[in-house]
Amino acid sequence: AMKVSSGDGVTIFTCSRGQNVLRCHYCGRSATTRCSFQFKGKLKGKVCDKPLCDHCLQEHHKKPMCRPHKEFIAKIGGKW
């Protein structure tokens, strides 16, 4: 997979066919992006690198600090 940074804290992965496709952390669909949010506070220095599909990426970023909230995951039927 090629990493292409889109500049807004998100790394886009472009895959050619036949390569292993990343699965979305939440819903299991093929992931198109990987969050690259850098945590602050206690988690300073850690990066959120969850693979995400477009739908979940939008939801993921509405949450404070990209924390995977249980309600959100339940809402889209994912596993905690």
Residue, then its C-alpha position, 0 to 999 in steps of 0.5 A: a500500500m502506498k501512503v499518501s498524506s492528505g494533510d489534515g491528520v489523515t493518511i490515505f492508503t492507495c492499494s492496487r489489487g491483490q494487496n492485503v486490504l486493511r479492514c476498518h477498525y470498527c465495521g470491517r469494511s475495507a479501510t481507505t484511511r488510517c487516522s493519524f491523530q497524535f494524542k495529548g495529555k497522558l497519551k502524549g507521543k502515541v498516535c491513533d493509527k486505526p484503519l478506517c473506512d470513509h464512513c467511520l472516519q467521519e464518525h471517528h473524528k467527531k469524537p473528542m481526541c479520536r477515542p473509540h467510544k463504546e456508544f459509537i461502536a455499538k451504533i455501527g454494530g462493531k465490536w469493542 
